[in-house]
Amino acid sequence: MPGDQPADLSQTAIDAVVADALGAFAAASTSAELKEARLAHVGERSPLALANRAIGTLPGPERKDAGQRLGAARAAVNAALAEREAGIGAAELTQRLAAERIDVTLPVELAPEGAPHPITALMDLMGDVFVAMGWEIAEGPEAEGEWLNFDALNIGPDHPARGTTDTLFVAPLENHIVLRTHTSPVQIRSMLDRPLPIYVVCPGKVYRADEFDATHVPVFHQIEGLVVDKGISLAHLKGTLDHLARSMFGDGIETRMRPHYFPFTEPSAEVDLKCFVCRGESVGNPDAPCRTCKSQGWIEWGGCGVVNPRVLAACGIDTDTYSGFAFGMGIERTLMFRNNAADMRDMVEGDVRFSRSLKGMAR
């Protein structure tokens, strides 16, 4: 048996050990099986190794003859092992090459597949919703005058949003140029430049002095809407937001408005979405918690309200004749809700694999 010293060092005993080794090598069909056979019949505890150690116990004349017999046996075993290793190695290589065979005659797409960035695609989609209703797309500069970004929107000089902790100013400060903190300046420009009535939606890039983490980035995107016309009320705003929510999240989605404060609208409200995961069923139900809405049933989406008469007056619009509404929400936030994008940093790192993963989802 492998690992046992033969009863003697006679030619018969050594031939039996060699026969066992050759049989084990022949029976091995894989490299792993051959490795086990090698350890058993050629390793330090193999019969041949133990027999080699036993030679020293023999008398001088017998030691020479036993050494010659044992040397010939070990040579035969090693030769058989090498031959079997070569045979198994060649067979496994052939099998692996067959499994990994590539048809080089097939056509190959040499250029890597690209994809529109999900932010761009979603902005286009949201813009299309309003264009289909007869609205216009309005754009403006990203480096904006401080008056357009703040004063015209009824944001006073002492408002904390005008500090350098929130707003990025373009040097020198005395020029009063900022990187716009929202796309609302485009609404001001629209009221100054366009004839009444006004129905515009303003998508674009905005800047804040925020940390760069999973839920905040210093450069992000917003979409804002503005209507100025005769007889506009909060009911028109609610209907518009309901239509946008259904277009983004599917039929059956609900919205609600919570009273809030914004300097540029009065009355103002936060817009919440009925949780599109649990549909509110997680509220008060500890057996079915919802991570998306934290079991509150609603998710904050954006802000809205009736345009403050001071804002209309700053743009030269007769507040006795015209009224309006405005709203705004983050594109990244909408994408996170709509497509389960968990980390905002994925949206700005430029990895095309992220864009490919959402290809076709923002349509």
C-alpha positions in Angstrom: 0.0 0.0 0.0 1.3 3.6 -0.6 3.1 4.9 2.4 4.0 1.5 3.8 7.6 0.1 3.7 7.8 -3.1 1.7 8.5 -6.3 3.6 11.9 -6.6 2.0 14.1 -5.0 -0.6 14.0 -7.9 -2.9 13.4 -7.5 -6.6 9.9 -9.0 -6.2 8.9 -6.5 -3.5 10.3 -3.5 -5.5 8.6 -4.7 -8.7 5.3 -4.7 -6.8 5.8 -1.1 -5.6 6.6 0.0 -9.1 3.5 -1.8 -10.5 1.3 0.0 -7.9 2.8 3.4 -8.9 2.4 2.8 -12.6 -1.2 1.7 -12.1 -2.0 4.8 -10.1 -0.5 7.0 -12.7 -2.4 5.3 -15.5 -5.7 5.6 -13.6 -5.3 9.4 -13.1 -7.3 11.3 -15.6 -6.8 14.9 -14.4 -3.9 17.0 -13.1 -5.4 17.0 -9.6 -5.7 13.1 -9.6 -2.2 12.8 -10.9 -0.9 15.1 -8.2 -2.4 12.8 -5.5 -0.8 9.8 -7.2 2.5 11.5 -7.3 2.5 12.3 -3.6 1.5 8.8 -2.8 4.1 7.0 -4.9 7.0 9.5 -5.3 6.6 11.7 -2.2 8.6 11.7 1.0 6.3 9.1 2.6 6.0 6.9 -0.5 7.1 3.2 -0.4 10.1 4.0 -2.6 11.2 6.8 -0.3 10.9 4.6 2.7 12.7 1.7 0.9 15.5 4.1 0.0 15.9 5.0 3.7 16.0 1.3 4.6 19.0 0.6 2.4 21.3 2.0 5.1 20.3 -0.8 7.5 21.6 -3.5 5.1 25.1 -5.1 5.2 27.6 -3.8 2.7 27.3 -6.4 -0.1 23.5 -6.4 0.0 23.4 -2.6 0.1 24.9 -2.2 -3.3 22.6 -4.7 -5.0 19.5 -3.2 -3.3 20.6 0.3 -4.2 20.9 -0.6 -7.9 17.5 -2.3 -7.9 15.9 0.7 -6.1 17.5 3.2 -8.4 16.2 1.4 -11.5 12.7 1.3 -9.9 12.7 5.0 -9.1 13.9 5.9 -12.6 11.1 3.8 -14.1 8.5 5.4 -11.8 9.7 9.0 -12.6 9.8 8.3 -16.3 6.2 7.0 -16.2 5.1 10.0 -14.1 6.7 12.5 -16.6 5.0 10.8 -19.5 1.6 10.8 -17.8 2.0 14.5 -16.8 2.8 15.4 -20.4 -0.2 13.4 -21.7 -2.7 14.8 -19.2 -1.4 18.4 -19.7 -1.8 18.1 -23.5 -5.3 16.7 -23.1 -6.4 19.5 -20.7 -4.8 22.1 -23.0 -6.7 20.8 -26.0 -10.0 20.7 -24.0 -9.4 24.3 -22.7 -8.6 25.6 -26.2 -11.8 24.0 -27.5 -13.9 25.5 -24.8 -12.4 29.0 -25.3 -12.4 28.9 -29.1 -13.3 32.1 -30.7 -14.6 32.4 -34.3 -12.4 35.1 -35.6 -14.5 35.3 -38.8 -17.5 36.8 -37.0 -18.0 40.5 -37.4 -16.8 42.6 -34.4 -18.1 45.9 -33.1 -14.8 47.8 -32.9 -16.2 51.0 -31.4 -17.4 50.7 -27.8 -21.1 51.2 -27.4 -22.0 54.6 -25.9 -25.1 55.9 -24.3 -26.6 59.4 -23.6 -26.0 60.5 -20.0 -29.0 59.7 -17.9 -29.2 63.3 -16.7 -29.3 64.7 -20.2 -31.8 62.1 -21.3 -34.1 62.8 -18.4 -33.9 66.6 -18.9 -34.9 66.1 -22.5 -37.7 63.8 -21.5 -39.1 66.3 -18.9 -38.8 69.1 -21.4 -40.7 67.0 -24.0 -43.6 66.7 -21.5 -44.0 70.5 -21.4 -43.4 71.1 -25.1 -46.2 68.7 -25.8 -48.5 71.0 -23.7 -47.4 74.0 -25.8 -44.7 75.4 -23.4 -41.3 76.7 -24.5 -37.8 75.7 -23.4 -35.9 78.7 -21.9 -32.2 78.9 -21.2 -29.8 81.3 -19.7 -26.1 81.8 -18.7 -24.6 79.8 -15.8 -22.6 82.8 -14.7 -25.4 85.1 -13.6 -25.8 88.6 -12.2 -26.5 88.8 -8.5 -29.6 90.9 -9.1 -31.1 88.3 -11.4 -30.2 85.4 -9.1 -31.4 87.0 -5.9 -32.8 90.5 -5.8 -35.3 90.1 -8.6 -36.5 86.9 -6.8 -37.3 88.8 -3.6 -34.2 87.3 -1.9 -32.9 90.2 0.3 -29.3 91.1 0.8 -29.3 89.6 4.3 -30.7 86.2 3.2 -28.3 83.4 4.3 -28.3 81.9 0.8 -26.4 84.9 -0.5 -23.4 84.1 1.7 -20.2 82.4 0.4 -21.0 79.3 2.5 -23.9 78.6 0.1 -23.1 80.5 -3.1 -20.1 80.5 -5.4 -19.1 84.0 -6.4 -17.0 84.8 -9.5 -14.0 87.0 -8.7 -13.8 89.9 -8.3 -16.7 90.1 -5.8 -17.5 93.8 -6.7 -18.7 92.6 -10.1 -21.6 90.8 -8.4 -21.5 87.8 -10.6 -22.3 84.4 -9.2 -22.6 80.8 -10.5 -26.3 80.5 -10.5 -27.7 78.7 -7.5 -31.0 77.7 -9.3 -32.4 78.1 -12.8 -34.9 80.8 -11.5 -32.8 83.6 -13.1 -34.0 82.2 -16.4 -37.6 82.8 -15.3 -36.7 86.5 -14.6 -35.0 86.8 -18.0 -38.2 85.3 -19.6 -40.4 87.8 -17.8 -38.2 90.7 -18.9 -37.7 89.5 -22.5 -40.9 87.6 -23.6 -44.3 88.9 -24.3 -47.2 87.9 -22.1 -48.5 85.3 -21.5 -45.5 83.2 -20.6 -45.3 79.4 -20.4 -41.7 78.3 -20.1 -39.7 75.4 -18.6 -36.1 76.0 -17.6 -33.8 73.0 -17.4 -30.1 73.5 -16.6 -27.0 73.2 -14.5 -26.7 74.9 -11.2 -24.0 75.4 -8.5 -24.0 75.3 -4.7 -21.1 75.3 -2.2 -22.1 71.7 -1.1 -20.1 68.7 0.0 -19.4 66.0 -2.5 -21.1 62.8 -1.1 -23.7 60.2 -2.0 -26.6 62.7 -1.9 -25.0 66.1 -2.6 -22.8 67.4 -5.4 -21.6 71.0 -5.9 -22.8 71.0 -9.5 -26.2 69.5 -10.3 -29.3 70.1 -12.5 -32.7 71.5 -12.0 -35.8 72.0 -14.0 -38.1 74.9 -13.2 -41.4 75.9 -14.7 -43.1 79.4 -14.9 -46.5 80.4 -16.0 -47.7 84.1 -16.1 -51.1 84.7 -17.5 -54.5 86.0 -16.6 -56.5 84.1 -14.0 -53.7 81.7 -13.0 -54.3 79.9 -9.6 -52.9 77.3 -7.4 -55.3 74.7 -9.0 -53.5 75.1 -12.4 -50.2 74.5 -10.6 -51.5 71.3 -8.9 -52.8 70.0 -12.2 -49.5 70.6 -14.0 -47.5 68.9 -11.3 -49.8 65.9 -11.3 -49.4 65.5 -15.1 -45.6 65.7 -14.7 -45.6 63.2 -11.9 -47.6 60.7 -14.0 -45.3 61.2 -17.0 -42.2 60.5 -14.8 -43.5 57.7 -12.5 -46.5 56.2 -14.2 -50.2 56.3 -13.8 -51.6 56.2 -10.3 -48.9 58.3 -8.7 -50.3 60.9 -6.3 -48.9 64.3 -5.2 -49.6 66.5 -2.3 -48.6 70.1 -1.3 -47.3 71.0 2.2 -47.2 74.7 3.2 -43.7 76.1 3.0 -41.9 79.4 2.5 -40.0 80.6 -0.5 -39.3 84.4 -1.0 -40.3 84.3 -4.7 -43.7 82.6 -4.3 -46.7 83.3 -2.0 -48.3 81.0 -1.1 -45.5 78.4 -1.3 -45.5 74.7 -0.9 -43.3 71.6 -0.9 -44.4 69.0 -3.4 -44.4 65.4 -2.2 -44.9 62.2 -4.2 -46.8 59.2 -2.8 -44.2 56.6 -2.3 -44.0 54.6 -5.6 -42.6 51.6 -3.8 -45.0 50.9 -0.9 -47.8 53.2 -2.1 -48.2 54.4 1.5 -48.9 50.9 2.9 -45.8 51.0 5.1 -47.2 53.8 7.3 -47.8 52.5 10.7 -47.0 49.0 9.6 -43.8 47.8 11.3 -44.1 44.4 9.6 -43.6 45.9 6.1 -41.1 48.8 6.4 -40.1 50.9 3.4 -36.6 52.1 3.0 -37.5 54.5 0.1 -39.9 56.7 2.1 -38.8 55.6 5.6 -42.3 54.3 6.2 -43.7 57.9 5.9 -45.7 57.2 2.7 -44.5 60.3 0.9 -41.2 61.5 -0.6 -40.2 65.2 -1.0 -39.8 66.1 -4.7 -39.5 69.8 -5.1 -40.9 73.3 -4.3 -43.6 75.4 -5.9 -46.1 78.2 -5.4 -47.9 81.2 -6.8 -45.4 83.8 -8.1 -44.9 86.5 -5.5 -46.4 89.9 -6.8 -43.1 91.5 -5.8 -41.3 89.3 -8.4 -43.8 90.2 -11.1 -43.5 93.9 -10.2 -39.7 93.7 -10.4 -40.1 92.5 -14.0 -42.5 95.3 -14.9 -45.6 93.0 -15.0 -49.0 94.4 -13.9 -49.9 92.4 -10.8 -53.6 93.6 -11.0 -54.0 91.8 -14.3 -51.6 88.9 -14.3 -50.7 86.2 -11.9 -48.6 83.0 -12.2 -47.1 79.9 -10.7 -43.6 78.5 -10.5 -42.1 75.1 -9.5 -38.7 73.4 -9.5 -37.2 70.1 -8.7 -33.8 68.4 -9.0 -33.0 66.3 -12.0 -30.7 64.1 -10.0 -33.3 63.6 -7.3 -35.9 62.6 -10.0 -33.4 60.2 -11.5 -32.7 58.6 -8.1 -36.4 58.1 -7.5 -37.3 57.0 -11.0 -34.4 54.6 -11.7 -33.2 53.6 -8.2 -29.8 55.3 -8.7 -28.4 55.2 -5.2 -25.3 57.4 -5.3 -25.2 60.8 -6.9 -21.5 60.5 -7.4 -22.1 57.9 -10.1 -23.8 60.6 -12.1 -20.7 62.9 -12.3 -17.7 60.4 -12.5 -18.1 59.9 -16.2 -18.1 56.1 -16.2 -19.9 55.1 -19.4 -21.0 51.8 -17.7 -23.3 53.9 -15.5 -24.9 55.5 -18.6 -25.2 52.1 -20.3 -26.9 50.6 -17.3 -29.7 53.2 -17.5 -29.8 53.4 -21.3 -33.3 53.5 -22.5 -34.7 54.0 -19.0 -35.1 57.8 -19.3 -37.5 57.6 -22.2 
